[in-house]
Amino acid sequence: MENQENKGKVNVGAPVEMPKGVSHIIVEIIEYVPNAVVSKTIIKKSTGNVTAMSLDEGEELSEKTIPFDTYVQIIDGSAQVTINKVEHQLPLGSGIIIPAHSLHCFHANEQFKMICTIIKSGYED
């Protein structure tokens, strides 16, 4: 299911949410795919969403801004995130809030998995 516009980006099960009321092991709900970024929607609502992502070694999520705060937590490996030209190394178990309207990107110096939580409330203006 490779997306032709975003070569190397794979959406798994999008936009279907994870089943409610069923336990899961978060690090196991998404796999690594060679030379790819994989994304799986956990829950998607008008007020925000939660997505699991994996990036293979050497892959990147290009620079972008979004008008909402985003909380990122590393659930496997470690990640490099740049926010407004400041580089952050995120080891396993760490998290960071990417402020709304901040230029940010991710780089995988090694494989990593993360959970991204976007909060849309409070930015309706």
C-alpha positions in Angstrom: 0.0 0.0 0.0 2.8 2.4 -0.8 1.6 6.0 -1.3 3.0 7.2 -4.7 3.1 10.9 -3.6 5.1 10.1 -0.5 7.5 7.5 -1.8 8.6 5.3 1.1 5.6 6.2 3.2 3.2 3.4 4.0 -0.2 4.0 5.6 -1.4 0.8 7.3 -5.1 0.5 7.8 -5.7 4.2 7.3 -8.1 5.7 8.2 -9.5 2.8 10.2 -9.0 3.1 14.0 -7.9 0.4 16.4 -10.8 -1.5 17.9 -12.1 0.0 21.1 -12.1 -2.0 24.4 -9.4 -4.4 23.1 -6.0 -4.3 24.7 -2.9 -4.3 22.6 0.9 -4.0 23.0 1.6 -0.6 21.5 5.1 -1.4 20.2 3.7 -4.4 18.3 0.9 -2.7 16.4 3.2 -1.4 13.8 6.1 -3.1 11.9 9.2 -1.8 10.3 9.3 -1.9 6.5 12.7 -1.6 4.8 13.3 1.9 3.3 9.9 3.2 4.5 7.9 5.2 7.0 4.8 3.3 8.2 1.8 5.0 9.8 -1.2 3.4 11.5 -4.2 5.3 13.0 -5.0 4.4 16.5 -7.8 6.9 17.0 -9.0 9.8 14.8 -11.4 12.5 16.0 -12.2 16.1 15.0 -10.4 17.3 18.1 -7.2 15.3 17.4 -5.7 12.0 16.6 -3.2 9.4 17.8 -1.0 7.7 15.3 1.7 5.0 15.6 4.6 5.4 13.2 7.8 3.5 12.4 10.8 4.9 10.4 13.4 2.6 9.0 17.1 3.6 9.4 18.0 6.5 7.1 14.4 7.6 6.5 13.0 11.1 7.3 9.8 12.9 7.7 10.4 16.2 5.9 10.1 19.6 7.5 6.6 20.9 8.0 4.4 22.9 10.3 1.0 22.1 11.6 -1.4 24.5 13.5 -1.7 22.1 16.5 0.4 21.0 19.4 1.8 17.5 18.9 3.1 15.1 21.6 5.6 12.5 20.4 6.7 9.5 22.5 9.4 7.1 21.4 8.3 3.5 21.9 11.2 1.7 20.2 14.8 2.8 19.3 15.7 6.4 19.4 14.9 9.4 17.2 16.3 12.7 16.1 13.7 15.6 15.9 14.5 19.1 14.9 12.1 21.8 16.1 12.6 25.4 14.9 16.2 24.5 14.0 17.0 23.0 17.4 18.0 19.4 17.3 16.7 17.0 20.0 17.8 13.3 20.5 14.9 11.3 21.9 15.9 7.9 23.5 13.5 5.1 24.1 10.7 6.1 26.5 11.2 9.9 26.0 8.7 12.3 24.7 8.5 15.9 23.5 5.8 18.4 22.8 6.1 20.0 19.4 4.4 23.4 19.7 1.8 24.5 17.2 3.1 26.3 14.1 6.7 25.1 14.8 8.8 23.9 11.8 9.8 20.4 12.6 11.2 17.2 11.0 12.3 13.7 12.1 15.4 11.7 11.0 16.0 8.0 11.7 19.7 7.5 12.5 18.4 4.1 13.5 15.0 2.4 13.3 12.5 3.8 15.6 8.8 3.8 16.5 6.8 6.6 18.0 3.3 7.5 19.0 2.1 11.0 17.8 -0.8 12.6 19.6 -2.2 15.8 17.9 -4.5 18.0 20.0 -6.6 20.3 17.9 -8.7 22.0 20.5 -7.8 25.6 21.4 -6.6 26.6 17.9 -10.0 27.3 16.3 -9.1 31.0 15.5 
